[in-house]
Amino acid sequence: MKKNITEEVLSDDEFMDIVTPILENSEFYKRKKWQHHEHSSLYEHSLAVSYLTYKICKKRGWNYKDGAIAGLLHDFYNKPWQENLDEKKPFFKQHGFVHAGEALANSRKYFPQYMNKRIENSIVRHMFPLNIIPPKYKEGWVITYADKVLSLDVLIDVKAWPKYLGLARFTNKVKSFFKRK
């Protein structure tokens, strides 16, 4: 599945009926301008995770509606994570460890009508194994999988690795190392 919004996603009426109220929310829409990984906005990434989760869950006869909603909201965190990368933070306070909790808090704030135990657990546990407690529900496992698969593009550019490993202050050193070769 491509990481950008495809015609398949937009033409799937059942999926769009589930997610359109969230997609049209002004707070969620802001994420269109936030870079997520190297080649997609947070909005595009979240939509791709949501759609892949929806398709897998539907095929398996699992709760695809909750999967689609939780997939869409799994990264609904407070601000672009790439802001202030040079700011020193304790290791366990870095984005990878805290954003799932932020996404859950924002989801409860902006979309309380969708929240239930399955959706909430799927959002807050999607970073397993980084957060050590795994998802409780099958749909949460699918979101965890979809998020990882659709984020693999971060491995393509070795120069970007420090940013994703919480070592942003070393980014310039890594770039200059590769320029010498």
Secondary structure, DSSP 8 states (H G I E B T S, - for coil): --SS--HHHHH-HHHHHHHHHHHT-HHHHGGGGSEEETTEEHHHHHHHHHHHHHHHHHHHTS-HHHHHHHHHHTT--SS-TTTTTTS---GGGSHHHHHHHHHHHHHHHH-GGG--HHHHHHHHTTTTTTSSS--SSHHHHHHHHHHHHTTGGGGT-GGGHHHHTT-GGGHHHHHHHHHH-
